[in-house]
Amino acid sequence: MPERPVAISVKQPWAALIVARLKTIEVRTWSTRRRGRVLIHAAKLDDDRPEAWSLITTPELMEATHLRGGFVGVADLDGCRTYETPEAFTADIPRHRNAPDWFRPPRLYGFVFRDARPVAYHPYPGQTMFFGVDDYDAGERPAAAAGED
């Protein structure tokens, strides 16, 4: 029997940036030992910080940020970094894309994603932390190319 797919819910525009491979680390206050394929779920709520939205620089990315409340991509979770100092956090800004003042002691964690890619949007309720997914084929379901139905 195939393993049950797992997902993580991420606010927009961060979900779109992960799927576009412009953000390769997702920052959280908790660590994980999980590795392997993870569905990227776009939360229903946005991150309203202007610095997040300033990273949306193309019409295609803006369109991707309109997808909420469902799966938008898949990526391989390759590791979990620990940020124990503001300097360590700041050094990884090109990968996690958060402002330096986002660091909160005693530490933050960075989930390292690789090989992210879009999937056909599929509405699904999100949850906090990682969550198991029922009734979804987590196989390769690529997003439709522009102009396709």
Secondary structure, 3 states (H helix, E strand, C coil): CCCCCEEEEEEECHHHHHHCCCCCEEEECCCCCCCEEEEEEEEEEECCCHHHHCCCCCHHHHHHHCCCCEEEEEEEEEEEEEECCHHHHHHCHHHHCCCHHHCCCCCEEEEEEEEEEEEEEEECCCCCCEEECCCCCCCCCECCCCCCC
